Amino acid sequence: MPRVPSETAISQRDPAISSDQGRGPFLPYSGGTRSTLGRVRLLHLSLADDWAAAVSAGEYQVSTLGRTLAQEGFIHACAGMDQLRGVAGRYYTGVTEPLVVLTLEEALLGCPVVFEVPPGAQEAFPHIYGPLPVEAVVAVTPFTP
């Protein structure tokens, strides 16, 4: 099981993170879409073949291009399309396989989501500390960089 940062460690990294009424760490987000449950919908860029394999397995465990949840410790996600386009431009430019955007309902994940600022970045990105149940994916959209 991946190690999840403690509440103290999380708040020390980014003082804007709060406990969101006991439902786990949450960083208020000023853009993107909110779900009918009132939570921010998260996005994840995936190879179409990785998503197809996850549907068969019942859960998705790819962290990022070429790395698994077990290797990375969390699954990378984005808080909106602007972040996702930036990630695609930095890390997926040479990918020729079909890509899809997974839209995730945070309330259905069943694991912690921690917004963290990666080294060298200027903004916090959602990190999902557990596998994604396929039921938490509410939309799958083809993506072309």
C-alpha positions in Angstrom: 0.0 0.0 0.0 1.4 3.4 -0.9 2.5 5.7 1.9 0.2 8.7 2.3 1.6 11.9 3.8 0.3 12.8 7.2 -2.0 15.8 7.6 0.8 17.7 9.3 3.2 17.0 6.4 0.6 18.0 3.9 -0.2 21.3 5.5 3.5 22.1 5.8 3.9 21.7 2.0 1.0 24.0 1.1 -0.8 26.1 3.7 -3.8 26.4 1.4 -4.7 22.7 2.0 -7.4 22.0 4.5 -9.1 18.9 5.7 -12.4 19.6 3.9 -14.6 18.6 6.8 -12.8 15.3 7.5 -13.1 13.9 4.0 -9.4 14.1 3.3 -6.9 16.8 2.2 -8.4 19.2 -0.3 -7.1 22.3 -2.0 -9.8 24.8 -3.1 -9.8 25.0 -6.9 -10.9 28.1 -8.7 -11.5 26.5 -12.2 -12.5 23.3 -13.8 -15.7 21.5 -13.3 -17.5 20.5 -10.1 -19.5 17.3 -10.0 -23.0 16.9 -8.9 -21.6 15.8 -5.6 -20.0 19.3 -5.2 -16.4 18.0 -5.5 -13.9 18.9 -8.1 -13.6 16.3 -10.9 -10.0 15.3 -11.5 -8.4 14.4 -14.8 -5.9 11.8 -15.8 -4.2 11.3 -19.1 -3.9 7.7 -20.1 -2.9 5.5 -23.0 -6.1 4.0 -24.4 -4.7 0.5 -24.1 -3.9 1.1 -20.4 -7.5 2.2 -19.8 -8.9 -0.8 -21.7 -6.8 -3.2 -19.5 -8.1 -1.4 -16.4 -11.7 -1.9 -17.4 -11.0 -5.7 -17.7 -9.1 -5.7 -14.3 -11.7 -3.5 -12.5 -9.1 -0.9 -11.4 -6.5 1.4 -13.0 -2.9 1.4 -11.6 -0.9 3.4 -14.0 0.7 6.5 -12.4 2.0 8.2 -15.4 3.5 7.3 -18.8 5.6 4.2 -18.3 5.3 4.1 -14.5 2.8 2.2 -12.2 1.3 3.1 -8.9 3.6 0.6 -7.2 6.6 2.3 -8.7 5.6 6.0 -8.1 3.6 5.7 -4.9 0.6 7.6 -6.3 -1.3 8.3 -9.5 -0.7 11.6 -11.2 -3.8 13.7 -12.0 -4.7 17.2 -13.0 -7.2 19.7 -11.6 -8.3 21.0 -15.0 -7.7 21.0 -18.7 -5.0 23.7 -18.5 -2.9 21.5 -16.2 -3.6 18.4 -18.4 -2.5 20.2 -21.6 0.7 21.3 -19.8 1.4 17.7 -18.8 0.7 16.5 -22.3 3.1 19.0 -23.7 5.9 18.2 -21.3 5.7 14.4 -21.1 3.5 13.0 -24.0 4.8 14.8 -27.1 6.5 11.6 -28.6 3.6 9.3 -27.8 2.0 7.9 -31.0 -0.5 5.6 -29.3 -4.1 6.8 -28.8 -4.6 8.8 -25.6 -7.7 9.3 -23.5 -8.6 11.7 -20.7 -10.2 10.0 -17.7 -12.6 12.2 -15.8 -12.6 11.1 -12.2 -15.2 11.6 -9.5 -13.2 12.3 -6.4 -15.9 11.2 -4.1 -15.9 7.7 -5.7 -12.1 7.1 -5.5 -12.1 5.5 -2.0 -8.5 6.7 -1.4 -6.8 10.0 -0.4 -6.2 12.8 -2.9 -3.3 15.1 -1.9 -2.6 18.3 -3.8 1.2 18.7 -3.9 3.6 21.1 -5.6 6.2 19.1 -7.4 9.8 20.3 -7.4 10.2 23.1 -9.9 6.5 23.6 -10.4 4.5 26.7 -9.5 1.1 25.0 -8.9 -0.3 22.1 -6.9 -1.2 18.9 -8.7 -3.6 16.2 -7.3 -1.9 12.9 -6.4 -4.1 9.9 -5.9 -2.8 7.6 -3.2 -4.4 4.3 -4.3 -5.7 2.5 -7.4 -8.6 4.0 -9.3 -11.7 1.9 -9.3 -13.2 1.9 -12.8 -16.5 3.1 -11.2 -14.8 6.4 -10.3 -14.2 7.2 -14.0 -17.3 9.1 -15.1 -16.1 10.0 -18.6 -13.5 8.9 -21.1 -12.6 11.3 -23.9 -10.2 10.9 -26.8 -7.2 13.3 -26.5 -5.0 14.7 -29.2 -2.1 16.8 -28.1 
